[in-house]
Amino acid sequence: MSHYLGRLACLRCAAAYADPSVELLGRGCPACERDGVPANVLPEYAIPATGVLPVSQGEPGLFRHRSLLPLDPATPAVSLGEGDTPLVSLPRTAERLGLAAVHVKDETRNPTWSYKDRLASVALTKAVELGAPAVVVASTGNHGAAVAAYAARAGVRCVVLTVASVPDTMKTLMQVYGADVVALKQPPDRWRLMRQLVEERGWLPMSGHAAPPVGSIGYGVDGYKTISYEIVAELGRVPDFVVVPVAYADGLAGIWRGFADLVALGVADRMPKLVAAEPFGPLAGALAAGAEVAGPVPITPSVAFSIASPFGTYQGLAALRATGGRAVGVPDDDRILDAQRRLGREAGLYLEASSVTTLLALEELVAEGAVPPGATTVLIGSSTGLKDVGATAGTLRPVPVVEPTPAALDRALQA
């Protein structure tokens, strides 16, 4: 049984739209767009208070939660075994920060090594359900790689619109899965082209194409709900804080919606405080000003390129406000790369630069006294550092070549 009502609704004004409203996906609510407050349209559900998280037997990966996803029960899952990622305890980090517990939800264990696989698996299943002739995505890496992989799995054509500055590893991942990848000179050019492809050719957008942005295709956003289900199942309770790396806040919004599902079901009695880690602070600025539009703010090139946006989104602000959360700006490349190495030493985890902004955000909140000592915190490790090894390698000393003697080894280690 599906709890999906078969319609989408604007997150801001609650206007309802029939499924499929393909022309609104990635563009958002037309009425709110005219108001100057772009807002995403997301799936609606009727969730009964059963006290139990429903699980569909025999479904792969995250599709065991199919009844809480915006899918027809008869549509075969497009799955590569995503989800069920471990919640890794960081006792040394918790001790250093004086906290009861710190965990990383290690999304690097997904098939393309990022949490974008959750979005892509659900969105491509929907693409098959809708009979989309092709899918198109604007991406600087993780999103495009995930969509390309799941499009290959589904046998659907995929076109990725990226920018030339994306690391070669990211371009290789997109291409090896069979996607047609092209680079445009300016990021907004990707969105203009995508909208034309959606409107003129009927291609299904896997990411947003509004400017200012609203977020990605609502079907895919709800793939992230499963992160919340897994956190509570693994931890045995709702954590006090969940820190998420954020650009257009698809992951943040999905995680918020997942915890809201658990409250509606009666599985949880509260929501955690959600924290957005962002390089340049558009969400933080909007929260401070009480604004509905986040950004634009000035930006510079960032090692956290996956989330280095001058804009936030309405869905990001809604998630933070609904949970009494915070947004923390983390703009310094040196600090980000230092945190990446520190997490490697403390926990044996190698996360992408964008992911380790969550650790810096947590450290800043602890220093402010905003996170009490008894708090349990979960950091979302959204992607692996292997996506941009070059950035990390530039901060490490060269590996010395030594003679095969203990004395030579000692000299090298002391250098």
C-alpha positions as a Markdown table, in Angstrom:
| # | Residue | x | y | z |
|---|---|---|---|---|
| 1 | Met | 0.0 | 0.0 | 0.0 |
| 2 | Ser | 1.3 | 3.5 | -0.9 |
| 3 | His | 0.7 | 6.5 | 1.3 |
| 4 | Tyr | 1.5 | 8.8 | -1.6 |
| 5 | Leu | -1.6 | 10.9 | -2.6 |
| 6 | Gly | -0.6 | 11.2 | -6.3 |
| 7 | Arg | 0.0 | 15.0 | -6.2 |
| 8 | Leu | 2.6 | 17.6 | -5.5 |
| 9 | Ala | 2.2 | 20.7 | -3.4 |
| 10 | Cys | 4.1 | 24.0 | -3.0 |
| 11 | Leu | 6.1 | 24.1 | 0.1 |
| 12 | Arg | 5.3 | 27.8 | 0.6 |
| 13 | Cys | 1.7 | 28.4 | -0.4 |
| 14 | Ala | 0.5 | 24.8 | -0.4 |
| 15 | Ala | -1.0 | 25.0 | -3.9 |
| 16 | Ala | -1.6 | 21.4 | -5.1 |
| 17 | Tyr | -0.6 | 20.1 | -8.6 |
| 18 | Ala | -1.5 | 16.9 | -10.2 |
| 19 | Asp | 1.2 | 14.2 | -10.7 |
| 20 | Pro | 2.9 | 14.4 | -13.1 |
| 21 | Ser | 3.4 | 18.2 | -13.3 |
| 22 | Val | 6.6 | 17.8 | -15.3 |
| 23 | Glu | 6.7 | 21.4 | -16.3 |
| 24 | Leu | 7.0 | 22.4 | -12.6 |
| 25 | Leu | 9.7 | 19.9 | -11.6 |
| 26 | Gly | 12.9 | 21.8 | -11.0 |
| 27 | Arg | 11.2 | 25.1 | -11.6 |
| 28 | Gly | 8.8 | 25.3 | -8.6 |
| 29 | Cys | 5.5 | 26.9 | -7.9 |
| 30 | Pro | 4.5 | 29.4 | -10.6 |
| 31 | Ala | 2.5 | 31.6 | -8.2 |
| 32 | Cys | 5.4 | 31.8 | -5.7 |
| 33 | Glu | 7.8 | 32.5 | -8.6 |
| 34 | Arg | 5.6 | 35.5 | -9.6 |
| 35 | Asp | 5.8 | 36.6 | -5.9 |
| 36 | Gly | 9.6 | 36.7 | -6.1 |
| 37 | Val | 9.9 | 33.8 | -3.7 |
| 38 | Pro | 10.7 | 30.7 | -5.7 |
| 39 | Ala | 9.6 | 27.5 | -3.8 |
| 40 | Asn | 9.8 | 23.8 | -4.7 |
| 41 | Val | 6.8 | 21.5 | -5.2 |
| 42 | Leu | 7.1 | 18.3 | -3.3 |
| 43 | Pro | 5.0 | 15.1 | -3.0 |
| 44 | Glu | 2.1 | 14.8 | -0.6 |
| 45 | Tyr | 1.2 | 11.8 | 1.6 |
| 46 | Ala | -1.4 | 10.6 | 4.0 |
| 47 | Ile | 0.5 | 8.9 | 6.8 |
| 48 | Pro | -1.4 | 7.1 | 9.6 |
| 49 | Ala | -0.2 | 7.1 | 13.2 |
| 50 | Thr | 0.5 | 3.4 | 13.4 |
| 51 | Gly | 3.6 | 3.5 | 15.7 |
| 52 | Val | 5.5 | 1.5 | 13.1 |
| 53 | Leu | 7.7 | 2.4 | 10.2 |
| 54 | Pro | 6.3 | 0.4 | 7.2 |
| 55 | Val | 8.6 | -1.9 | 5.4 |
| 56 | Ser | 8.0 | -3.6 | 2.1 |
| 57 | Gln | 9.5 | -7.1 | 2.0 |
| 58 | Gly | 11.5 | -8.1 | -1.0 |
| 59 | Glu | 12.4 | -4.6 | -2.2 |
| 60 | Pro | 16.0 | -3.7 | -2.9 |
| 61 | Gly | 17.9 | -0.9 | -1.1 |
| 62 | Leu | 15.9 | 2.0 | 0.2 |
| 63 | Phe | 12.9 | 0.8 | -1.7 |
| 64 | Arg | 11.9 | -1.2 | 1.3 |
| 65 | His | 10.3 | 2.2 | 2.3 |
| 66 | Arg | 8.4 | 2.3 | -1.0 |
| 67 | Ser | 5.1 | 3.1 | 0.7 |
| 68 | Leu | 6.5 | 6.4 | 1.8 |
| 69 | Leu | 8.0 | 7.3 | -1.6 |
| 70 | Pro | 6.1 | 9.0 | -4.5 |
| 71 | Leu | 5.9 | 5.9 | -6.7 |
| 72 | Asp | 3.3 | 3.6 | -8.1 |
| 73 | Pro | 3.6 | 0.2 | -6.3 |
| 74 | Ala | 3.8 | -1.6 | -9.7 |
| 75 | Thr | 6.9 | 0.3 | -11.0 |
| 76 | Pro | 10.0 | -1.8 | -10.8 |
| 77 | Ala | 12.7 | -0.2 | -8.6 |
| 78 | Val | 15.7 | 1.2 | -10.4 |
| 79 | Ser | 18.2 | 0.1 | -7.7 |
| 80 | Leu | 22.0 | -0.5 | -7.3 |
| 81 | Gly | 21.7 | -1.4 | -3.7 |
| 82 | Glu | 21.7 | 2.1 | -2.3 |
| 83 | Gly | 20.9 | 2.9 | 1.3 |
| 84 | Asp | 21.6 | 1.0 | 4.5 |
| 85 | Thr | 24.8 | 3.1 | 5.0 |
| 86 | Pro | 26.5 | 2.7 | 8.4 |
| 87 | Leu | 26.2 | 5.2 | 11.3 |
| 88 | Val | 29.8 | 5.4 | 12.3 |
| 89 | Ser | 30.6 | 6.5 | 15.9 |
| 90 | Leu | 33.4 | 9.1 | 16.4 |
| 91 | Pro | 34.4 | 8.6 | 20.1 |
| 92 | Arg | 37.7 | 10.6 | 19.8 |
| 93 | Thr | 35.9 | 13.5 | 18.1 |
| 94 | Ala | 33.2 | 13.4 | 20.8 |
| 95 | Glu | 35.7 | 13.4 | 23.5 |
| 96 | Arg | 37.7 | 16.3 | 22.0 |
| 97 | Leu | 34.5 | 18.4 | 21.7 |
| 98 | Gly | 33.1 | 17.3 | 25.1 |
| 99 | Leu | 29.9 | 15.8 | 23.6 |
| 100 | Ala | 28.1 | 12.6 | 24.5 |
| 101 | Ala | 28.3 | 11.2 | 21.0 |
| 102 | Val | 29.2 | 12.2 | 17.5 |
| 103 | His | 28.3 | 10.0 | 14.5 |
| 104 | Val | 28.9 | 10.2 | 10.8 |
| 105 | Lys | 26.1 | 8.8 | 8.5 |
| 106 | Asp | 28.6 | 7.4 | 6.0 |
| 107 | Glu | 27.0 | 8.0 | 2.6 |
| 108 | Thr | 30.2 | 7.2 | 0.8 |
| 109 | Arg | 29.1 | 3.5 | 1.0 |
| 110 | Asn | 26.5 | 4.1 | -1.7 |
| 111 | Pro | 27.1 | 2.8 | -5.2 |
| 112 | Thr | 28.5 | 6.0 | -6.7 |
| 113 | Trp | 30.0 | 7.0 | -3.3 |
| 114 | Ser | 27.6 | 9.8 | -2.4 |
| 115 | Tyr | 24.1 | 10.4 | -1.0 |
| 116 | Lys | 22.9 | 11.6 | -4.4 |
| 117 | Asp | 22.3 | 7.9 | -5.1 |
| 118 | Arg | 19.2 | 8.2 | -2.9 |
| 119 | Leu | 17.8 | 11.0 | -5.0 |
| 120 | Ala | 18.8 | 9.4 | -8.3 |
| 121 | Ser | 17.3 | 5.9 | -7.5 |
| 122 | Val | 13.9 | 7.3 | -6.7 |
| 123 | Ala | 13.9 | 10.0 | -9.5 |
| 124 | Leu | 14.9 | 7.4 | -12.2 |
| 125 | Thr | 12.3 | 5.0 | -11.0 |
| 126 | Lys | 9.8 | 7.8 | -11.5 |
| 127 | Ala | 11.3 | 8.6 | -14.9 |
| 128 | Val | 10.6 | 5.0 | -15.9 |
| 129 | Glu | 7.1 | 5.2 | -14.5 |
| 130 | Leu | 6.4 | 8.4 | -16.5 |
| 131 | Gly | 8.0 | 7.0 | -19.7 |
| 132 | Ala | 10.5 | 9.9 | -19.9 |
| 133 | Pro | 12.4 | 9.9 | -23.2 |
| 134 | Ala | 15.5 | 11.2 | -21.5 |
| 135 | Val | 16.7 | 12.8 | -18.3 |
| 136 | Val | 18.8 | 15.9 | -18.0 |
| 137 | Val | 20.8 | 17.2 | -15.0 |
| 138 | Ala | 22.9 | 20.2 | -14.2 |
| 139 | Ser | 25.7 | 19.1 | -11.9 |
| 140 | Thr | 29.2 | 19.8 | -10.7 |
| 141 | Gly | 29.8 | 16.1 | -10.0 |
| 142 | Asn | 28.1 | 13.9 | -7.5 |
| 143 | His | 24.5 | 14.6 | -8.7 |
| 144 | Gly | 25.5 | 14.0 | -12.3 |
| 145 | Ala | 27.4 | 10.8 | -11.6 |
| 146 | Ala | 24.5 | 9.4 | -9.6 |
| 147 | Val | 21.9 | 10.2 | -12.2 |
| 148 | Ala | 24.2 | 8.9 | -15.0 |
| 149 | Ala | 24.6 | 5.6 | -13.1 |
| 150 | Tyr | 20.9 | 5.1 | -12.4 |
| 151 | Ala | 19.9 | 6.1 | -15.9 |
| 152 | Ala | 22.3 | 3.5 | -17.2 |
| 153 | Arg | 20.6 | 1.0 | -14.9 |
| 154 | Ala | 17.2 | 2.0 | -16.2 |
| 155 | Gly | 18.2 | 2.1 | -19.8 |
| 156 | Val | 17.2 | 5.8 | -20.1 |
| 157 | Arg | 19.3 | 8.4 | -22.0 |
| 158 | Cys | 21.1 | 10.9 | -19.7 |
| 159 | Val | 22.5 | 14.3 | -20.6 |
| 160 | Val | 24.7 | 16.1 | -18.0 |
| 161 | Leu | 25.2 | 19.8 | -18.2 |
| 162 | Thr | 28.3 | 20.8 | -16.2 |
| 163 | Val | 31.1 | 23.4 | -16.1 |
| 164 | Ala | 34.6 | 23.2 | -17.3 |
| 165 | Ser | 36.2 | 23.6 | -13.8 |
| 166 | Val | 34.8 | 20.4 | -12.5 |
| 167 | Pro | 37.5 | 17.9 | -11.4 |
| 168 | Asp | 38.4 | 15.3 | -14.0 |
| 169 | Thr | 37.3 | 12.5 | -11.7 |
| 170 | Met | 33.8 | 13.8 | -11.7 |
| 171 | Lys | 33.7 | 14.1 | -15.5 |
| 172 | Thr | 35.1 | 10.6 | -15.8 |
| 173 | Leu | 32.4 | 9.2 | -13.5 |
| 174 | Met | 29.6 | 10.8 | -15.4 |
| 175 | Gln | 31.0 | 9.6 | -18.8 |
| 176 | Val | 31.8 | 6.1 | -17.7 |
| 177 | Tyr | 28.2 | 5.5 | -16.9 |
| 178 | Gly | 27.3 | 6.4 | -20.5 |
| 179 | Ala | 26.0 | 9.9 | -20.0 |
| 180 | Asp | 26.4 | 12.6 | -22.7 |
| 181 | Val | 28.4 | 15.2 | -20.8 |
| 182 | Val | 28.8 | 18.8 | -22.0 |
| 183 | Ala | 30.3 | 21.9 | -20.2 |
| 184 | Leu | 28.9 | 25.4 | -20.4 |
| 185 | Lys | 30.8 | 28.6 | -19.7 |
| 186 | Gln | 28.6 | 30.0 | -17.0 |
| 187 | Pro | 26.5 | 28.0 | -14.4 |
| 188 | Pro | 23.2 | 29.9 | -15.2 |
| 189 | Asp | 23.6 | 28.8 | -18.9 |
| 190 | Arg | 23.0 | 25.2 | -17.7 |
| 191 | Trp | 19.6 | 26.1 | -16.2 |
| 192 | Arg | 18.4 | 28.1 | -19.3 |
| 193 | Leu | 19.3 | 25.2 | -21.6 |
| 194 | Met | 17.8 | 22.6 | -19.2 |
| 195 | Arg | 14.5 | 24.5 | -19.2 |
| 196 | Gln | 14.4 | 24.6 | -23.0 |
| 197 | Leu | 15.0 | 20.8 | -23.1 |
| 198 | Val | 12.2 | 20.2 | -20.6 |
| 199 | Glu | 9.7 | 22.4 | -22.3 |
| 200 | Glu | 10.5 | 21.6 | -25.9 |
| 201 | Arg | 11.6 | 18.0 | -25.8 |
| 202 | Gly | 9.8 | 16.6 | -22.7 |
| 203 | Trp | 13.0 | 15.5 | -21.0 |
| 204 | Leu | 12.7 | 14.9 | -17.3 |
| 205 | Pro | 14.8 | 17.3 | -15.1 |
| 206 | Met | 16.8 | 15.6 | -12.4 |
| 207 | Ser | 17.9 | 18.9 | -10.9 |
| 208 | Gly | 16.6 | 22.4 | -10.7 |
| 209 | His | 16.5 | 24.8 | -13.6 |
| 210 | Ala | 15.1 | 27.9 | -11.9 |
| 211 | Ala | 17.1 | 31.0 | -11.2 |
| 212 | Pro | 17.1 | 31.7 | -8.3 |
| 213 | Pro | 17.1 | 28.0 | -7.5 |
| 214 | Val | 14.3 | 26.1 | -5.8 |
| 215 | Gly | 16.0 | 22.7 | -5.5 |
| 216 | Ser | 15.8 | 19.4 | -7.5 |
| 217 | Ile | 12.9 | 17.3 | -8.7 |
| 218 | Gly | 10.6 | 16.7 | -5.8 |
| 219 | Tyr | 10.4 | 12.9 | -6.3 |
| 220 | Gly | 14.1 | 12.7 | -5.9 |
| 221 | Val | 14.2 | 14.9 | -2.8 |
| 222 | Asp | 12.1 | 12.4 | -1.0 |
| 223 | Gly | 14.7 | 9.7 | -1.6 |
| 224 | Tyr | 16.6 | 11.5 | 1.2 |
| 225 | Lys | 13.8 | 10.8 | 3.6 |
| 226 | Thr | 15.3 | 7.3 | 4.0 |
| 227 | Ile | 18.4 | 8.8 | 5.7 |
| 228 | Ser | 16.2 | 9.8 | 8.6 |
| 229 | Tyr | 14.5 | 6.5 | 8.9 |
| 230 | Glu | 17.9 | 4.7 | 9.0 |
| 231 | Ile | 19.4 | 7.1 | 11.5 |
| 232 | Val | 16.6 | 6.4 | 14.0 |
| 233 | Ala | 16.7 | 2.7 | 13.3 |
| 234 | Glu | 20.5 | 2.6 | 13.8 |
| 235 | Leu | 20.7 | 5.0 | 16.8 |
| 236 | Gly | 17.5 | 3.7 | 18.5 |
| 237 | Arg | 16.3 | 7.3 | 19.0 |
| 238 | Val | 16.2 | 10.8 | 17.4 |
| 239 | Pro | 19.5 | 12.6 | 17.7 |
| 240 | Asp | 19.7 | 16.1 | 19.1 |
| 241 | Phe | 21.4 | 17.6 | 16.1 |
| 242 | Val | 21.9 | 16.6 | 12.4 |
| 243 | Val | 24.4 | 18.6 | 10.4 |
| 244 | Val | 24.1 | 18.5 | 6.6 |
| 245 | Pro | 26.3 | 20.1 | 3.9 |
| 246 | Val | 24.0 | 22.4 | 1.9 |
| 247 | Ala | 23.8 | 24.2 | -1.4 |
| 248 | Tyr | 20.2 | 24.0 | -2.7 |
| 249 | Ala | 19.2 | 21.9 | 0.4 |
| 250 | Asp | 17.7 | 18.9 | -1.3 |
| 251 | Gly | 19.3 | 16.6 | 1.3 |
| 252 | Leu | 18.4 | 18.9 | 4.1 |
| 253 | Ala | 14.7 | 19.2 | 3.0 |
| 254 | Gly | 14.5 | 15.4 | 2.5 |
| 255 | Ile | 16.0 | 14.6 | 5.9 |
| 256 | Trp | 13.5 | 17.1 | 7.5 |
| 257 | Arg | 10.6 | 15.4 | 5.7 |
| 258 | Gly | 11.8 | 12.0 | 6.8 |
| 259 | Phe | 11.8 | 13.0 | 10.5 |
| 260 | Ala | 8.4 | 14.6 | 10.0 |
| 261 | Asp | 7.2 | 11.2 | 8.6 |
| 262 | Leu | 8.5 | 9.5 | 11.8 |
| 263 | Val | 6.7 | 11.9 | 14.0 |
| 264 | Ala | 3.5 | 11.5 | 12.0 |
| 265 | Leu | 3.8 | 7.7 | 12.2 |
| 266 | Gly | 4.3 | 7.9 | 16.0 |
| 267 | Val | 7.7 | 6.3 | 15.7 |
| 268 | Ala | 9.4 | 9.5 | 17.0 |
| 269 | Asp | 8.1 | 12.1 | 19.4 |
| 270 | Arg | 10.2 | 15.0 | 18.2 |
| 271 | Met | 12.5 | 16.4 | 15.5 |
| 272 | Pro | 16.2 | 17.0 | 15.8 |
| 273 | Lys | 17.6 | 20.4 | 15.3 |
| 274 | Leu | 18.9 | 20.6 | 11.7 |
| 275 | Val | 22.1 | 22.5 | 10.9 |
| 276 | Ala | 23.1 | 23.6 | 7.4 |
| 277 | Ala | 26.9 | 23.8 | 6.8 |
| 278 | Glu | 27.4 | 26.1 | 3.8 |
| 279 | Pro | 30.6 | 27.8 | 2.5 |
| 280 | Phe | 29.3 | 31.4 | 2.0 |
| 281 | Gly | 26.2 | 31.8 | 4.2 |
| 282 | Pro | 23.1 | 32.6 | 2.1 |
| 283 | Leu | 20.9 | 30.6 | 4.5 |
| 284 | Ala | 22.5 | 32.1 | 7.6 |
| 285 | Gly | 22.0 | 35.6 | 6.2 |
| 286 | Ala | 18.3 | 34.9 | 5.4 |
| 287 | Leu | 17.6 | 33.4 | 8.8 |
| 288 | Ala | 19.2 | 36.4 | 10.5 |
| 289 | Ala | 17.2 | 38.9 | 8.4 |
| 290 | Gly | 13.9 | 36.9 | 8.6 |
| 291 | Ala | 13.9 | 36.8 | 4.8 |
| 292 | Glu | 12.1 | 34.3 | 2.5 |
| 293 | Val | 14.8 | 34.5 | -0.1 |
| 294 | Ala | 18.4 | 33.4 | 0.6 |
| 295 | Gly | 21.1 | 35.2 | -1.3 |
| 296 | Pro | 22.7 | 36.0 | -3.5 |
| 297 | Val | 25.9 | 36.5 | -1.5 |
| 298 | Pro | 29.4 | 37.1 | -2.7 |
| 299 | Ile | 31.4 | 33.9 | -3.4 |
| 300 | Thr | 34.9 | 32.9 | -4.4 |
| 301 | Pro | 36.3 | 29.6 | -5.7 |
| 302 | Ser | 36.0 | 27.0 | -3.0 |
| 303 | Val | 37.5 | 23.6 | -2.4 |
| 304 | Ala | 33.9 | 22.7 | -1.3 |
| 305 | Phe | 32.8 | 23.3 | -4.9 |
| 306 | Ser | 29.8 | 20.9 | -4.6 |
| 307 | Ile | 28.0 | 23.3 | -2.2 |
| 308 | Ala | 29.6 | 26.6 | -3.1 |
| 309 | Ser | 26.5 | 28.5 | -4.0 |
| 310 | Pro | 25.6 | 32.2 | -3.8 |
| 311 | Phe | 22.0 | 31.1 | -3.2 |
| 312 | Gly | 20.1 | 29.1 | -0.7 |
| 313 | Thr | 16.5 | 27.9 | -1.2 |
| 314 | Tyr | 13.1 | 28.3 | 0.4 |
| 315 | Gln | 13.1 | 24.5 | 1.2 |
| 316 | Gly | 16.3 | 25.0 | 3.1 |
| 317 | Leu | 15.0 | 27.8 | 5.1 |
| 318 | Ala | 11.8 | 25.9 | 5.8 |
| 319 | Ala | 13.7 | 22.9 | 7.1 |
| 320 | Leu | 15.8 | 25.0 | 9.4 |
| 321 | Arg | 12.9 | 27.1 | 10.7 |
| 322 | Ala | 10.7 | 24.1 | 11.3 |
| 323 | Thr | 13.3 | 22.4 | 13.5 |
| 324 | Gly | 14.7 | 25.5 | 15.3 |
| 325 | Gly | 17.9 | 24.9 | 13.4 |
| 326 | Arg | 20.9 | 27.0 | 12.3 |
| 327 | Ala | 23.1 | 27.7 | 9.3 |
| 328 | Val | 26.8 | 28.0 | 9.7 |
| 329 | Gly | 29.1 | 29.6 | 7.1 |
| 330 | Val | 32.4 | 27.7 | 6.5 |
| 331 | Pro | 34.3 | 29.7 | 3.8 |
| 332 | Asp | 37.9 | 29.0 | 4.5 |
| 333 | Asp | 39.6 | 26.4 | 2.3 |
| 334 | Asp | 42.5 | 25.9 | 4.6 |
| 335 | Arg | 40.2 | 25.1 | 7.5 |
| 336 | Ile | 38.2 | 22.8 | 5.4 |
| 337 | Leu | 41.2 | 20.8 | 4.2 |
| 338 | Asp | 42.6 | 20.7 | 7.8 |
| 339 | Ala | 39.3 | 19.3 | 9.0 |
| 340 | Gln | 39.4 | 16.7 | 6.2 |
| 341 | Arg | 42.8 | 15.5 | 7.4 |
| 342 | Arg | 41.8 | 15.7 | 11.1 |
| 343 | Leu | 38.7 | 13.5 | 10.4 |
| 344 | Gly | 41.0 | 11.1 | 8.6 |
| 345 | Arg | 43.3 | 10.8 | 11.6 |
| 346 | Glu | 40.6 | 10.8 | 14.3 |
| 347 | Ala | 38.1 | 8.5 | 12.6 |
| 348 | Gly | 39.6 | 6.8 | 9.6 |
| 349 | Leu | 37.1 | 8.5 | 7.3 |
| 350 | Tyr | 38.1 | 10.3 | 4.1 |
| 351 | Leu | 35.2 | 12.6 | 3.2 |
| 352 | Glu | 34.9 | 15.1 | 0.4 |
| 353 | Ala | 35.7 | 18.7 | 1.3 |
| 354 | Ser | 32.0 | 19.7 | 1.1 |
| 355 | Ser | 31.2 | 16.9 | 3.6 |
| 356 | Val | 33.7 | 17.9 | 6.2 |
| 357 | Thr | 32.2 | 21.4 | 6.4 |
| 358 | Thr | 29.8 | 19.6 | 8.8 |
| 359 | Leu | 32.6 | 19.0 | 11.3 |
| 360 | Leu | 33.6 | 22.6 | 11.2 |
| 361 | Ala | 30.0 | 23.8 | 11.7 |
| 362 | Leu | 29.7 | 21.5 | 14.7 |
| 363 | Glu | 33.0 | 22.7 | 16.2 |
| 364 | Glu | 31.8 | 26.3 | 15.8 |
| 365 | Leu | 28.4 | 25.6 | 17.5 |
| 366 | Val | 30.2 | 23.8 | 20.3 |
| 367 | Ala | 32.5 | 26.8 | 20.8 |
| 368 | Glu | 29.4 | 29.1 | 21.0 |
| 369 | Gly | 27.8 | 26.9 | 23.5 |
| 370 | Ala | 24.9 | 26.2 | 21.1 |
| 371 | Val | 25.4 | 22.4 | 21.4 |
| 372 | Pro | 25.2 | 21.2 | 25.0 |
| 373 | Pro | 27.7 | 18.6 | 26.3 |
| 374 | Gly | 25.1 | 15.8 | 26.6 |
| 375 | Ala | 24.0 | 16.2 | 23.0 |
| 376 | Thr | 24.1 | 13.4 | 20.4 |
| 377 | Thr | 25.0 | 14.7 | 16.9 |
| 378 | Val | 25.0 | 13.1 | 13.5 |
| 379 | Leu | 27.1 | 14.5 | 10.6 |
| 380 | Ile | 26.0 | 13.6 | 7.1 |
| 381 | Gly | 29.1 | 12.4 | 5.3 |
| 382 | Ser | 27.6 | 13.1 | 1.9 |
| 383 | Ser | 30.5 | 12.0 | -0.4 |
| 384 | Thr | 34.0 | 10.5 | -0.5 |
| 385 | Gly | 37.2 | 12.5 | -0.7 |
| 386 | Leu | 38.2 | 10.3 | -3.6 |
| 387 | Lys | 36.1 | 12.5 | -5.9 |
| 388 | Asp | 38.7 | 15.2 | -5.6 |
| 389 | Val | 42.0 | 13.6 | -4.6 |
| 390 | Gly | 44.0 | 16.4 | -6.1 |
| 391 | Ala | 42.8 | 19.0 | -3.6 |
| 392 | Thr | 43.8 | 16.8 | -0.7 |
| 393 | Ala | 47.1 | 15.7 | -2.1 |
| 394 | Gly | 48.2 | 19.4 | -2.4 |
| 395 | Thr | 48.1 | 19.7 | 1.4 |
| 396 | Leu | 50.2 | 16.6 | 2.1 |
| 397 | Arg | 54.0 | 16.3 | 2.2 |
| 398 | Pro | 55.6 | 14.2 | -0.6 |
| 399 | Val | 56.2 | 10.5 | 0.2 |
| 400 | Pro | 59.9 | 10.1 | 0.8 |
| 401 | Val | 61.9 | 7.3 | -0.8 |
| 402 | Val | 64.2 | 5.6 | 1.7 |
| 403 | Glu | 66.9 | 3.0 | 1.8 |
| 404 | Pro | 65.9 | -0.3 | 3.4 |
| 405 | Thr | 67.4 | 0.4 | 6.9 |
| 406 | Pro | 65.8 | 1.4 | 10.2 |
| 407 | Ala | 68.2 | 4.4 | 10.4 |
| 408 | Ala | 67.1 | 5.7 | 7.0 |
| 409 | Leu | 63.5 | 5.3 | 8.0 |
| 410 | Asp | 64.1 | 7.2 | 11.2 |
| 411 | Arg | 65.7 | 10.1 | 9.3 |
| 412 | Ala | 62.8 | 10.3 | 6.9 |
| 413 | Leu | 60.2 | 10.2 | 9.7 |
| 414 | Gln | 62.0 | 13.0 | 11.6 |
| 415 | Ala | 62.2 | 15.2 | 8.6 |
